[in-house]
Amino acid sequence: MHGATHLLGARRFLPLFVTQLLGAFNDNLFKNAMVLFVVYRVYNDEASETWFSAVTTAVFILPFFLLSALSGQLADATDKARIIRIVKACEIGIMLVGAGGLFLAWKGIMVHSVAIPLLLLALFAMGVHSTFFGPIKYAILPQHLERDEVLGGTGLVEAGTYIAILGGTLLAGVISVQASAVGVILIALIGYASGRQVPPAPALEGGHVIDYNVIRSSYRLINATLHIPRLYLAIVAISFFWTIGAVLFIQFPPLVKNVLTADKSVASLFLAIFSVGVAIGSVAVNRLLKGEVSARYSTPSVLAMGLSVVAFHLVCANWIGKTDGSFYDIAQFMQHPGNWPLLLSLLGIAVFGGMFVVPLYAFLTTTVPKSQAARTVAANNIVNSGAMVIGSLIAIGLSMGGVAVEDQLLLAAAMCLISAWLAWKLHKACDDVEHPDTEGLPPTV
């Protein structure tokens, strides 16, 4: 990675990188173990499966909508390393609850009345955990890294995150639910140990007064951020990307089971390929930009992503599945004549998605003063999470309305066009700015 691989040997970056990687791994091991178990062992119809997949997505991201303003204020007003240690300690308790839910589900004890509510409670709590960690993982980079290292560091964090998603997703598909219950506790303990090694990152400019009224502070934060045209365009473009991602992730388990007639190992493979693809795109765009923070490749990237979604839809619509009630296992799926077009189109969605979104995240943290970076990321998280909740509700509504799961993919393709338009406007707006007169902006965007 251009100007970034040396960061993996530096204490100012490595502990944060490892802590984020372990957190993402644990999130996805727990969530996918839960979703795959319920989809394949509890429910037995496409509408219920899609509904549960959408509910889990909404439950996890709701805290981002409710608490991001508070988390951004705390991150800018206090030592970010101290917050990391607190949230990673909380993760241990959360995963004890989640492991209890997985164990009860495995034993078939009070599955609907106790096990599933416990699982959803733990998932919501992990959403709270990620809400308070999220602004830090991006806002701490400009504080610990040099300006020309921020894009590379952001790309490494994104690539590491999706590699972790890959690992957690794959592991959830191949190990037992009881092994997942033990695993999430162990990983939480290791994550706490790595989080304690993150160097101090005290508040800049003396900090600020924290507004604990989450409704008022959310409104003020969004209003203060979105009135800046370039930040508005970047945040809305990122929000459309995550709405697309939410729709795709919601549809993967029921699509694999009911359209492709494949087992849960194939569902894990889909999520894993998506994660690998975003990691590849994160690295590739940094190579193309050579460390420069720019949105120039975002428009063509998201257009290519939309075309890949259409190709994925067409392969799914013409897929020949099993008719005897059985499922393809991973070996049988890989022998199916349609598997390579399907997997390549899925990889295209993810690679081009990573190329689209990574520069926009770097843009958010380098175009504002370092003392405001966490609050800017928090404002982005509020808008992103609201968009993802809307995407989840749309997916539920379409499923209840009888729209086939493979046809719902076309919604994601249509949203790519809007994202492309927003990215083009962002790039054009930045080109029209006299950069020397704009504090905090990189020389070329």
LUMDRENZA-202311 format. One record per residue (C-alpha): residue number from 0; residue in three letters; z, y, x. Coordinates in Angstrom, 1 decimal. Layout:
N
<pt NUM,"ala",<Z,Y,X>>
...
end
This chain:
445
<pt 0,"met",<0.0,0.0,0.0>>
<pt 1,"his",<-1.0,3.4,1.4>>
<pt 2,"gly",<2.0,4.9,3.2>>
<pt 3,"ala",<4.5,2.9,1.2>>
<pt 4,"thr",<5.1,-0.6,2.6>>
<pt 5,"his",<7.5,0.8,5.2>>
<pt 6,"leu",<9.8,1.8,2.3>>
<pt 7,"leu",<10.6,-1.9,1.7>>
<pt 8,"gly",<12.6,-1.8,5.0>>
<pt 9,"ala",<14.5,1.4,4.2>>
<pt 10,"arg",<17.9,1.6,2.6>>
<pt 11,"arg",<16.9,4.8,0.8>>
<pt 12,"phe",<14.4,2.6,-1.2>>
<pt 13,"leu",<15.0,-1.1,-0.9>>
<pt 14,"pro",<18.4,-1.5,-2.8>>
<pt 15,"leu",<17.0,0.5,-5.7>>
<pt 16,"phe",<13.8,-1.6,-5.7>>
<pt 17,"val",<15.7,-4.9,-5.7>>
<pt 18,"thr",<18.1,-3.7,-8.4>>
<pt 19,"gln",<15.2,-2.6,-10.6>>
<pt 20,"leu",<13.4,-5.9,-9.9>>
<pt 21,"leu",<16.4,-8.0,-10.8>>
<pt 22,"gly",<17.0,-6.0,-14.0>>
<pt 23,"ala",<13.4,-6.4,-15.2>>
<pt 24,"phe",<13.6,-10.1,-14.3>>
<pt 25,"asn",<16.7,-10.6,-16.4>>
<pt 26,"asp",<15.5,-8.5,-19.3>>
<pt 27,"asn",<12.4,-10.7,-19.6>>
<pt 28,"leu",<14.1,-14.0,-18.9>>
<pt 29,"phe",<16.5,-13.4,-21.7>>
<pt 30,"lys",<14.1,-11.8,-24.2>>
<pt 31,"asn",<11.4,-14.4,-23.7>>
<pt 32,"ala",<13.8,-17.3,-23.8>>
<pt 33,"met",<15.1,-16.0,-27.1>>
<pt 34,"val",<11.7,-15.2,-28.6>>
<pt 35,"leu",<10.0,-18.5,-27.5>>
<pt 36,"phe",<12.9,-20.6,-28.8>>
<pt 37,"val",<13.0,-18.8,-32.2>>
<pt 38,"val",<9.1,-18.8,-32.6>>
<pt 39,"tyr",<8.7,-22.5,-31.7>>
<pt 40,"arg",<12.0,-24.0,-32.9>>
<pt 41,"val",<13.3,-21.9,-35.8>>
<pt 42,"tyr",<10.4,-20.3,-37.7>>
<pt 43,"asn",<7.3,-22.1,-38.9>>
<pt 44,"asp",<4.9,-19.5,-40.3>>
<pt 45,"glu",<2.8,-16.7,-38.6>>
<pt 46,"ala",<4.2,-13.8,-40.7>>
<pt 47,"ser",<7.9,-14.7,-39.8>>
<pt 48,"glu",<7.0,-15.2,-36.2>>
<pt 49,"thr",<5.2,-11.9,-35.9>>
<pt 50,"trp",<8.1,-10.2,-37.8>>
<pt 51,"phe",<10.7,-11.6,-35.4>>
<pt 52,"ser",<8.6,-10.7,-32.3>>
<pt 53,"ala",<8.2,-7.1,-33.6>>
<pt 54,"val",<11.9,-6.8,-34.5>>
<pt 55,"thr",<13.0,-7.9,-31.0>>
<pt 56,"thr",<10.6,-5.2,-29.5>>
<pt 57,"ala",<12.0,-2.6,-31.8>>
<pt 58,"val",<15.7,-3.5,-31.2>>
<pt 59,"phe",<15.2,-3.3,-27.4>>
<pt 60,"ile",<13.4,0.1,-27.4>>
<pt 61,"leu",<15.5,1.8,-30.1>>
<pt 62,"pro",<18.2,2.9,-27.6>>
<pt 63,"phe",<15.5,4.7,-25.6>>
<pt 64,"phe",<14.8,6.8,-28.6>>
<pt 65,"leu",<18.5,7.5,-29.4>>
<pt 66,"leu",<20.1,7.8,-26.0>>
<pt 67,"ser",<17.4,8.9,-23.5>>
<pt 68,"ala",<18.4,12.6,-23.7>>
<pt 69,"leu",<22.0,11.7,-22.8>>
<pt 70,"ser",<20.9,9.4,-20.0>>
<pt 71,"gly",<18.6,12.0,-18.5>>
<pt 72,"gln",<21.3,14.7,-18.6>>
<pt 73,"leu",<23.9,12.3,-17.0>>
<pt 74,"ala",<21.4,11.3,-14.3>>
<pt 75,"asp",<20.7,15.0,-13.4>>
<pt 76,"ala",<24.3,16.1,-13.6>>
<pt 77,"thr",<26.1,13.3,-11.7>>
<pt 78,"asp",<25.5,10.9,-8.8>>
<pt 79,"lys",<22.7,8.6,-9.8>>
<pt 80,"ala",<24.0,5.8,-7.5>>
<pt 81,"arg",<27.3,5.9,-9.4>>
<pt 82,"ile",<25.6,5.5,-12.7>>
<pt 83,"ile",<23.6,2.5,-11.3>>
<pt 84,"arg",<26.9,0.8,-10.4>>
<pt 85,"ile",<28.3,1.3,-13.9>>
<pt 86,"val",<25.3,0.1,-15.8>>
<pt 87,"lys",<24.9,-3.0,-13.6>>
<pt 88,"ala",<28.6,-3.9,-14.2>>
<pt 89,"cys",<28.0,-3.6,-17.9>>
<pt 90,"glu",<25.0,-5.9,-17.6>>
<pt 91,"ile",<27.3,-8.8,-16.6>>
<pt 92,"gly",<29.3,-8.4,-19.9>>
<pt 93,"ile",<26.1,-8.1,-21.9>>
<pt 94,"met",<24.6,-11.2,-20.5>>
<pt 95,"leu",<27.8,-13.2,-21.2>>
<pt 96,"val",<27.2,-12.3,-24.9>>
<pt 97,"gly",<23.5,-13.1,-24.7>>
<pt 98,"ala",<24.2,-16.5,-23.0>>
<pt 99,"gly",<26.6,-17.3,-25.8>>
<pt 100,"gly",<23.9,-16.7,-28.4>>
<pt 101,"leu",<21.4,-18.9,-26.4>>
<pt 102,"phe",<24.0,-21.7,-26.2>>
<pt 103,"leu",<24.7,-21.6,-29.9>>
<pt 104,"ala",<21.0,-21.6,-30.7>>
<pt 105,"trp",<20.4,-24.6,-28.4>>
<pt 106,"lys",<23.2,-26.5,-30.1>>
<pt 107,"gly",<22.0,-25.6,-33.5>>
<pt 108,"ile",<25.3,-24.0,-34.4>>
<pt 109,"met",<25.2,-21.2,-37.0>>
<pt 110,"val",<21.7,-20.3,-35.8>>
<pt 111,"his",<20.8,-17.7,-38.5>>
<pt 112,"ser",<24.4,-16.4,-39.2>>
<pt 113,"val",<25.8,-16.1,-35.6>>
<pt 114,"ala",<23.4,-17.1,-32.8>>
<pt 115,"ile",<20.4,-14.9,-33.7>>
<pt 116,"pro",<22.6,-11.8,-34.5>>
<pt 117,"leu",<24.4,-12.3,-31.1>>
<pt 118,"leu",<21.0,-12.5,-29.4>>
<pt 119,"leu",<19.8,-9.3,-31.1>>
<pt 120,"leu",<23.1,-7.6,-30.2>>
<pt 121,"ala",<22.7,-8.5,-26.6>>
<pt 122,"leu",<19.1,-7.4,-26.6>>
<pt 123,"phe",<20.1,-4.0,-28.1>>
<pt 124,"ala",<22.8,-3.7,-25.4>>
<pt 125,"met",<20.2,-4.5,-22.7>>
<pt 126,"gly",<18.1,-1.7,-24.2>>
<pt 127,"val",<21.1,0.7,-23.8>>
<pt 128,"his",<21.5,-0.6,-20.2>>
<pt 129,"ser",<17.8,0.1,-19.5>>
<pt 130,"thr",<17.9,3.5,-21.2>>
<pt 131,"phe",<20.5,4.7,-18.7>>
<pt 132,"phe",<18.9,3.1,-15.7>>
<pt 133,"gly",<15.3,4.2,-16.6>>
<pt 134,"pro",<15.4,7.9,-15.7>>
<pt 135,"ile",<17.2,7.1,-12.5>>
<pt 136,"lys",<14.6,4.7,-11.1>>
<pt 137,"tyr",<11.9,7.4,-11.2>>
<pt 138,"ala",<14.0,10.6,-10.7>>
<pt 139,"ile",<15.8,9.2,-7.6>>
<pt 140,"leu",<12.5,8.7,-5.8>>
<pt 141,"pro",<11.8,12.5,-5.1>>
<pt 142,"gln",<15.4,12.8,-4.0>>
<pt 143,"his",<15.3,10.0,-1.4>>
<pt 144,"leu",<11.6,10.0,-0.5>>
<pt 145,"glu",<9.3,12.5,1.1>>
<pt 146,"arg",<6.7,14.2,-1.1>>
<pt 147,"asp",<3.8,12.1,0.2>>
<pt 148,"glu",<5.8,8.9,-0.4>>
<pt 149,"val",<6.6,9.4,-4.1>>
<pt 150,"leu",<3.3,8.0,-5.4>>
<pt 151,"gly",<3.6,5.0,-3.2>>
<pt 152,"gly",<7.2,4.5,-4.1>>
<pt 153,"thr",<6.4,4.8,-7.8>>
<pt 154,"gly",<3.6,2.3,-7.4>>
<pt 155,"leu",<5.9,-0.2,-5.6>>
<pt 156,"val",<8.6,0.2,-8.3>>
<pt 157,"glu",<5.9,-0.4,-11.0>>
<pt 158,"ala",<4.4,-3.4,-9.1>>
<pt 159,"gly",<7.8,-4.9,-8.4>>
<pt 160,"thr",<8.8,-4.4,-12.1>>
<pt 161,"tyr",<5.8,-6.3,-13.3>>
<pt 162,"ile",<6.2,-9.0,-10.7>>
<pt 163,"ala",<9.7,-9.4,-12.0>>
<pt 164,"ile",<8.4,-9.5,-15.6>>
<pt 165,"leu",<6.1,-12.2,-14.4>>
<pt 166,"gly",<8.9,-14.2,-12.9>>
<pt 167,"gly",<11.2,-13.9,-15.9>>
<pt 168,"thr",<8.5,-14.6,-18.3>>
<pt 169,"leu",<7.2,-17.7,-16.5>>
<pt 170,"leu",<10.8,-19.0,-16.0>>
<pt 171,"ala",<11.6,-18.6,-19.7>>
<pt 172,"gly",<8.6,-20.7,-20.6>>
<pt 173,"val",<9.4,-23.7,-18.3>>
<pt 174,"ile",<13.2,-24.0,-18.2>>
<pt 175,"ser",<15.6,-25.1,-21.0>>
<pt 176,"val",<17.3,-22.5,-23.1>>
<pt 177,"gln",<20.7,-23.6,-21.7>>
<pt 178,"ala",<19.5,-23.1,-18.2>>
<pt 179,"ser",<18.3,-19.6,-19.2>>
<pt 180,"ala",<21.9,-18.9,-20.5>>
<pt 181,"val",<23.3,-19.7,-17.1>>
<pt 182,"gly",<20.5,-17.9,-15.2>>
<pt 183,"val",<20.9,-14.5,-16.9>>
<pt 184,"ile",<24.6,-14.4,-15.9>>
<pt 185,"leu",<23.9,-15.2,-12.3>>
<pt 186,"ile",<21.1,-12.6,-12.0>>
<pt 187,"ala",<23.3,-9.9,-13.5>>
<pt 188,"leu",<25.9,-10.7,-10.8>>
<pt 189,"ile",<23.3,-10.4,-8.0>>
<pt 190,"gly",<21.9,-7.2,-9.6>>
<pt 191,"tyr",<25.4,-5.6,-9.5>>
<pt 192,"ala",<25.8,-6.5,-5.8>>
<pt 193,"ser",<22.4,-4.9,-4.9>>
<pt 194,"gly",<23.1,-1.8,-7.0>>
<pt 195,"arg",<26.2,-1.1,-5.0>>
<pt 196,"gln",<24.0,-0.7,-1.9>>
<pt 197,"val",<22.0,2.2,-3.4>>
<pt 198,"pro",<22.7,5.4,-1.2>>
<pt 199,"pro",<24.4,8.3,-2.9>>
<pt 200,"ala",<22.1,10.7,-4.9>>
<pt 201,"pro",<24.4,13.6,-6.0>>
<pt 202,"ala",<23.4,16.2,-8.6>>
<pt 203,"leu",<21.2,18.9,-7.3>>
<pt 204,"glu",<21.7,22.6,-7.8>>
<pt 205,"gly",<25.3,22.0,-8.8>>
<pt 206,"gly",<24.5,19.9,-11.9>>
<pt 207,"his",<24.7,21.2,-15.5>>
<pt 208,"val",<26.7,21.0,-18.7>>
<pt 209,"ile",<26.1,17.8,-20.6>>
<pt 210,"asp",<25.4,18.0,-24.4>>
<pt 211,"tyr",<26.8,14.8,-26.0>>
<pt 212,"asn",<25.2,15.5,-29.4>>
<pt 213,"val",<22.3,13.1,-29.0>>
<pt 214,"ile",<20.3,14.5,-31.9>>
<pt 215,"arg",<20.6,18.1,-30.7>>
<pt 216,"ser",<20.1,17.2,-27.1>>
<pt 217,"ser",<17.1,15.0,-27.8>>
<pt 218,"tyr",<15.4,17.8,-29.8>>
<pt 219,"arg",<16.1,20.4,-27.1>>
<pt 220,"leu",<14.9,18.1,-24.3>>
<pt 221,"ile",<11.7,17.3,-26.0>>
<pt 222,"asn",<11.1,20.9,-27.0>>
<pt 223,"ala",<11.8,22.1,-23.5>>
<pt 224,"thr",<9.4,19.5,-22.0>>
<pt 225,"leu",<6.5,19.3,-24.4>>
<pt 226,"his",<5.8,23.0,-24.5>>
<pt 227,"ile",<4.4,22.6,-20.9>>
<pt 228,"pro",<0.7,21.6,-21.6>>
<pt 229,"arg",<0.3,19.3,-18.7>>
<pt 230,"leu",<3.6,17.4,-19.3>>
<pt 231,"tyr",<2.8,17.2,-23.0>>
<pt 232,"leu",<-0.6,15.6,-22.2>>
<pt 233,"ala",<0.9,13.2,-19.7>>
<pt 234,"ile",<3.7,12.1,-21.9>>
<pt 235,"val",<1.6,11.6,-25.0>>
<pt 236,"ala",<-1.0,9.6,-22.9>>
<pt 237,"ile",<1.8,7.4,-21.6>>
<pt 238,"ser",<3.1,6.9,-25.1>>
<pt 239,"phe",<-0.2,5.7,-26.4>>
<pt 240,"phe",<-0.3,3.2,-23.4>>
<pt 241,"trp",<3.1,1.8,-24.3>>
<pt 242,"thr",<2.2,1.6,-28.0>>
<pt 243,"ile",<-0.8,-0.5,-27.0>>
<pt 244,"gly",<1.5,-2.6,-24.8>>
<pt 245,"ala",<4.0,-3.0,-27.7>>
<pt 246,"val",<1.2,-4.2,-30.1>>
<pt 247,"leu",<-0.1,-6.7,-27.5>>
<pt 248,"phe",<3.3,-8.1,-26.5>>
<pt 249,"ile",<4.3,-8.5,-30.2>>
<pt 250,"gln",<1.1,-10.4,-30.9>>
<pt 251,"phe",<1.0,-12.7,-27.9>>
<pt 252,"pro",<3.5,-15.5,-29.0>>
<pt 253,"pro",<2.2,-15.9,-32.6>>
<pt 254,"leu",<-1.4,-15.5,-31.4>>
<pt 255,"val",<-1.0,-18.3,-28.8>>
<pt 256,"lys",<0.7,-20.6,-31.3>>
<pt 257,"asn",<-1.4,-20.0,-34.4>>
<pt 258,"val",<-4.8,-18.9,-33.2>>
<pt 259,"leu",<-5.1,-20.6,-29.8>>
<pt 260,"thr",<-2.9,-23.6,-30.9>>
<pt 261,"ala",<-1.1,-23.7,-27.6>>
<pt 262,"asp",<2.5,-24.3,-26.6>>
<pt 263,"lys",<5.1,-21.9,-25.3>>
<pt 264,"ser",<4.1,-22.4,-21.7>>
<pt 265,"val",<0.7,-20.8,-22.5>>
<pt 266,"ala",<2.5,-17.9,-24.2>>
<pt 267,"ser",<4.4,-17.4,-21.0>>
<pt 268,"leu",<1.2,-17.6,-19.0>>
<pt 269,"phe",<-0.3,-14.8,-21.1>>
<pt 270,"leu",<2.7,-12.5,-20.5>>
<pt 271,"ala",<2.7,-13.4,-16.8>>
<pt 272,"ile",<-1.0,-12.6,-16.4>>
<pt 273,"phe",<-0.4,-9.3,-18.1>>
<pt 274,"ser",<2.5,-8.5,-15.7>>
<pt 275,"val",<0.5,-9.5,-12.6>>
<pt 276,"gly",<-2.4,-7.4,-13.7>>
<pt 277,"val",<-0.4,-4.3,-14.1>>
<pt 278,"ala",<1.1,-4.9,-10.7>>
<pt 279,"ile",<-2.4,-5.2,-9.2>>
<pt 280,"gly",<-3.5,-2.0,-11.0>>
<pt 281,"ser",<-0.5,-0.2,-9.7>>
<pt 282,"val",<-1.4,-1.1,-6.1>>
<pt 283,"ala",<-5.1,-0.5,-6.5>>
<pt 284,"val",<-4.8,3.0,-7.9>>
<pt 285,"asn",<-2.5,4.0,-5.1>>
<pt 286,"arg",<-5.2,2.7,-2.6>>
<pt 287,"leu",<-7.9,4.7,-4.4>>
<pt 288,"leu",<-5.9,7.9,-4.5>>
<pt 289,"lys",<-4.5,7.5,-0.9>>
<pt 290,"gly",<-1.1,8.7,-1.9>>
<pt 291,"glu",<-2.4,11.8,-3.9>>
<pt 292,"val",<-0.9,12.4,-7.3>>
<pt 293,"ser",<-4.0,12.7,-9.6>>
<pt 294,"ala",<-5.2,11.7,-13.0>>
<pt 295,"arg",<-8.8,11.5,-12.0>>
<pt 296,"tyr",<-9.0,7.7,-12.5>>
<pt 297,"ser",<-7.0,7.5,-15.7>>
<pt 298,"thr",<-9.8,8.2,-18.2>>
<pt 299,"pro",<-12.2,5.5,-16.8>>
<pt 300,"ser",<-9.3,3.1,-16.4>>
<pt 301,"val",<-8.2,3.2,-20.0>>
<pt 302,"leu",<-11.8,3.0,-21.3>>
<pt 303,"ala",<-12.2,-0.1,-19.3>>
<pt 304,"met",<-8.9,-1.4,-20.7>>
<pt 305,"gly",<-10.2,-0.8,-24.2>>
<pt 306,"leu",<-13.4,-2.8,-23.5>>
<pt 307,"ser",<-11.3,-5.6,-22.1>>
<pt 308,"val",<-9.2,-5.6,-25.4>>
<pt 309,"val",<-12.5,-5.9,-27.4>>
<pt 310,"ala",<-13.6,-8.8,-25.2>>
<pt 311,"phe",<-10.2,-10.5,-25.6>>
<pt 312,"his",<-10.5,-10.1,-29.4>>
<pt 313,"leu",<-14.0,-11.6,-29.4>>
<pt 314,"val",<-12.9,-14.7,-27.4>>
<pt 315,"cys",<-9.9,-15.2,-29.7>>
<pt 316,"ala",<-12.0,-14.8,-32.9>>
<pt 317,"asn",<-14.3,-17.6,-31.7>>
<pt 318,"trp",<-11.7,-19.9,-30.2>>
<pt 319,"ile",<-11.8,-23.5,-31.3>>
<pt 320,"gly",<-8.2,-24.7,-31.7>>
<pt 321,"lys",<-6.6,-28.0,-32.6>>
<pt 322,"thr",<-6.5,-29.0,-36.3>>
<pt 323,"asp",<-4.1,-31.9,-36.2>>
<pt 324,"gly",<-0.9,-29.8,-35.9>>
<pt 325,"ser",<-0.4,-30.4,-32.2>>
<pt 326,"phe",<-0.5,-27.8,-29.4>>
<pt 327,"tyr",<-2.5,-27.5,-26.2>>
<pt 328,"asp",<-0.2,-27.8,-23.2>>
<pt 329,"ile",<-0.9,-25.7,-20.1>>
<pt 330,"ala",<-3.1,-28.5,-18.5>>
<pt 331,"gln",<-5.2,-28.9,-21.7>>
<pt 332,"phe",<-5.5,-25.2,-22.2>>
<pt 333,"met",<-6.9,-24.8,-18.7>>
<pt 334,"gln",<-9.6,-27.4,-19.5>>
<pt 335,"his",<-10.7,-25.5,-22.7>>
<pt 336,"pro",<-14.2,-24.0,-22.2>>
<pt 337,"gly",<-13.0,-20.6,-23.5>>
<pt 338,"asn",<-10.0,-20.2,-21.2>>
<pt 339,"trp",<-11.6,-18.3,-18.4>>
<pt 340,"pro",<-13.2,-15.6,-20.5>>
<pt 341,"leu",<-9.9,-15.2,-22.3>>
<pt 342,"leu",<-7.8,-15.0,-19.1>>
<pt 343,"leu",<-10.2,-12.7,-17.3>>
<pt 344,"ser",<-10.3,-10.3,-20.3>>
<pt 345,"leu",<-6.5,-10.3,-20.5>>
<pt 346,"leu",<-6.3,-9.6,-16.7>>
<pt 347,"gly",<-8.7,-6.7,-17.2>>
<pt 348,"ile",<-6.5,-5.2,-19.9>>
<pt 349,"ala",<-3.5,-5.3,-17.5>>
<pt 350,"val",<-5.2,-4.2,-14.3>>
<pt 351,"phe",<-6.9,-1.2,-15.9>>
<pt 352,"gly",<-3.7,-0.4,-17.8>>
<pt 353,"gly",<-1.7,-0.3,-14.5>>
<pt 354,"met",<-4.4,2.0,-12.9>>
<pt 355,"phe",<-4.1,4.3,-16.0>>
<pt 356,"val",<-0.3,4.7,-16.2>>
<pt 357,"val",<1.1,4.8,-12.7>>
<pt 358,"pro",<-0.4,8.2,-11.6>>
<pt 359,"leu",<1.0,9.7,-14.9>>
<pt 360,"tyr",<4.5,8.6,-14.1>>
<pt 361,"ala",<4.2,10.0,-10.6>>
<pt 362,"phe",<2.9,13.2,-12.1>>
<pt 363,"leu",<6.0,13.5,-14.3>>
<pt 364,"thr",<8.4,13.5,-11.3>>
<pt 365,"thr",<6.4,15.6,-8.9>>
<pt 366,"thr",<5.4,18.5,-11.2>>
<pt 367,"val",<9.0,19.6,-12.0>>
<pt 368,"pro",<11.9,20.6,-9.8>>
<pt 369,"lys",<13.8,17.6,-8.4>>
<pt 370,"ser",<16.9,18.7,-10.3>>
<pt 371,"gln",<15.0,18.2,-13.6>>
<pt 372,"ala",<13.2,15.0,-12.9>>
<pt 373,"ala",<15.5,12.7,-14.7>>
<pt 374,"arg",<15.5,14.8,-17.9>>
<pt 375,"thr",<11.7,14.9,-17.8>>
<pt 376,"val",<11.5,11.1,-17.5>>
<pt 377,"ala",<14.1,10.9,-20.4>>
<pt 378,"ala",<12.0,13.1,-22.6>>
<pt 379,"asn",<9.0,10.9,-21.8>>
<pt 380,"asn",<11.2,7.8,-22.7>>
<pt 381,"ile",<12.1,9.3,-26.1>>
<pt 382,"val",<8.5,10.0,-27.1>>
<pt 383,"asn",<7.4,6.6,-25.6>>
<pt 384,"ser",<10.0,4.7,-27.5>>
<pt 385,"gly",<9.3,6.4,-30.8>>
<pt 386,"ala",<5.6,5.6,-30.4>>
<pt 387,"met",<6.5,1.9,-29.6>>
<pt 388,"val",<8.7,1.7,-32.7>>
<pt 389,"ile",<5.7,3.0,-34.7>>
<pt 390,"gly",<3.5,0.4,-33.1>>
<pt 391,"ser",<6.0,-2.3,-34.0>>
<pt 392,"leu",<6.1,-1.2,-37.6>>
<pt 393,"ile",<2.3,-1.1,-37.8>>
<pt 394,"ala",<2.1,-4.6,-36.4>>
<pt 395,"ile",<4.7,-5.8,-39.0>>
<pt 396,"gly",<2.8,-4.0,-41.8>>
<pt 397,"leu",<-0.6,-5.4,-40.8>>
<pt 398,"ser",<0.9,-8.9,-40.7>>
<pt 399,"met",<2.5,-8.5,-44.1>>
<pt 400,"gly",<-0.8,-7.2,-45.4>>
<pt 401,"gly",<-2.5,-10.4,-44.3>>
<pt 402,"val",<-4.5,-9.0,-41.4>>
<pt 403,"ala",<-5.2,-11.8,-38.9>>
<pt 404,"val",<-3.3,-11.5,-35.7>>
<pt 405,"glu",<-6.5,-11.5,-33.6>>
<pt 406,"asp",<-8.0,-8.7,-35.7>>
<pt 407,"gln",<-4.9,-6.6,-35.0>>
<pt 408,"leu",<-6.0,-6.4,-31.4>>
<pt 409,"leu",<-8.7,-4.0,-32.4>>
<pt 410,"leu",<-6.0,-1.4,-33.2>>
<pt 411,"ala",<-5.1,-1.5,-29.5>>
<pt 412,"ala",<-8.7,-1.0,-28.5>>
<pt 413,"ala",<-9.0,2.1,-30.8>>
<pt 414,"met",<-5.8,3.6,-29.3>>
<pt 415,"cys",<-7.4,3.3,-25.8>>
<pt 416,"leu",<-10.0,5.9,-26.9>>
<pt 417,"ile",<-7.3,8.4,-27.8>>
<pt 418,"ser",<-5.5,7.7,-24.5>>
<pt 419,"ala",<-8.8,8.3,-22.6>>
<pt 420,"trp",<-9.3,11.7,-24.3>>
<pt 421,"leu",<-5.7,12.7,-23.5>>
<pt 422,"ala",<-6.1,11.7,-19.8>>
<pt 423,"trp",<-9.4,13.6,-19.6>>
<pt 424,"lys",<-7.7,16.7,-21.0>>
<pt 425,"leu",<-4.9,16.4,-18.5>>
<pt 426,"his",<-7.2,16.1,-15.6>>
<pt 427,"lys",<-9.3,19.0,-16.7>>
<pt 428,"ala",<-6.2,21.1,-17.4>>
<pt 429,"cys",<-4.8,20.5,-13.9>>
<pt 430,"asp",<-8.2,21.3,-12.3>>
<pt 431,"asp",<-8.2,24.7,-14.1>>
<pt 432,"val",<-4.7,25.6,-12.7>>
<pt 433,"glu",<-4.3,27.8,-9.7>>
<pt 434,"his",<-2.0,25.3,-7.9>>
<pt 435,"pro",<-0.7,27.6,-5.2>>
<pt 436,"asp",<0.9,29.7,-8.0>>
<pt 437,"thr",<2.5,26.7,-9.7>>
<pt 438,"glu",<5.8,25.6,-8.2>>
<pt 439,"gly",<6.2,21.9,-7.9>>
<pt 440,"leu",<2.6,20.9,-8.5>>
<pt 441,"pro",<0.8,18.8,-5.9>>
<pt 442,"pro",<-2.2,20.4,-4.2>>
<pt 443,"thr",<-4.7,18.5,-6.3>>
<pt 444,"val",<-4.2,16.7,-9.6>>
end
